[in-house]
Each structure stands twice: as C-alpha cells, then as structure tokens.
Amino acid sequence: MDHATHTRLTPAELTESNLVGATIYGADDEKVGTISHLHHDGSTAQAVVDVGSFLGIGAKPVLVSLGELNMMRDHTGSIHGMTSWTKEQLKNFPEHRH
C-alpha cells in the first residue's frame, strides 16, 4: 500500500470514534495490530493496540502513545496507522490490563 498519497489525520480527528478498529501497519507494511480503544484524548492520548491476533483470537493488548502512530485516511476514507515497530517488537511490550 502506498501510504505517501494518504492524508494525515488532524488532531481534531484523533478521536476514539474515528480510531477504534483502525489497522496499524509496521514499517515493512505488515499488519501489526488493530486499535481497540483509547485512553485520554489530545496530546496525552494512548491507544490500546491488539497485536498478534488471528481472526480476533489470541490478541495481546499493548499500550502505545498515539503520537507514536502516524494516523491517516486513504482515498476510500478508511483510517489506518503506521508505526516503525514490528509485530514482534509490539508483542514484547507489556500486556495492557484495564
């Protein structure tokens, strides 16, 4: 996927209603996870990313700063994010517990 043509979301668009369910891609364009929910909003927002699931089974929730994710919208309007982390690196993050 060519992310260079996608539009970066504005700070006002970084809301839970927009981001829940968004796919997160790693630097190698591999799907690394999906945003399940947010904690806080604005500059202190953190995303809970479910990593390593297969059809929603066996996902490990990890907490990452929303600022570490480059959230964007493609030409169809679908929202997704990019990170420099790999799936393996995210799997090594501490598990997020509510």
N, C-alpha and C positions, 0 to 999 in steps of 0.2 A: 504494500500500500504506500502510495506517495503522499506522505504527510505534509510535504512542503506546500501543497496547494490548499491545505485546510486552514480554517480561520480559528485563531486562538480565542478562547472564551474571555470575556471581560470579567473583572472582579464581581460585578453585579450578577453575572450568570453562574457563579460558583456556588450554587445552592444545592441542598440535598435533593430537591425535586428534579433538578437537572442531571445530577451526577449519579444517583443510585442506579445501578445496573450498567454503568459505563464500563466498557472493556478497557483494560490497561495493557499496553504493549511495551515490551522491553526494547533495548537499543537494537537488537537483531530482528525487530518486527515480530517477535514471537509473542503470542498472547500469554501474559504472566498472571493475570487475575481480573477480578471484577470488583467494583466499588459496591459494598453492601450498605454502608451508611456513613454519615459524617458526625464528627464531634465538633461543636462550636461552629462559628462562621467567620468570615472575613480573614484577616491576616493570620489568625491563630487556628484556623480550621485544620482538622486532621481527618483523613479518610481511612476507613477500615476497608482493606482490600482482601478479598478472599482469594487465596493463592493455592494453586495445585489441585483444583477440583476437576473431576471428570463428570460431566452432566450434573454438576451441583453437589456431588457426593465427595466427602473427604477433604473439603476445603479447610485451609488453615487461615484464620483471620489475623492479619497483621496491621499495625497502626503506622501510617506514614503521614508526614506533613503534606498538606495539599500543595504547598509551594514547591515540593519536590516532583510534582506531576505537571506535565505540560498538557493541560486540558484543551481540547479543540473540537470543532464541528466539521464534518466532511461535507461534500457537495449535496448529499441527500438529507443533511440535517442531523445525522447520527453523531452523538457525542462520545468521544473516547479520549484516552490519555496516553502519554508517552512517558517513560522513565528510563534512566540509564541503568537501572538494576536489572539483573537477570531473574528468571523464575527461581533458580537455585539460591541466589542471594536473598531473595524475599522469603523463601522457605526457611532460611536460617534466622530470620527476625524472631523476636519473642512473640509467642502467641498472644493475641489481644483477648482479654477476658473482660466482660462487661461488669 
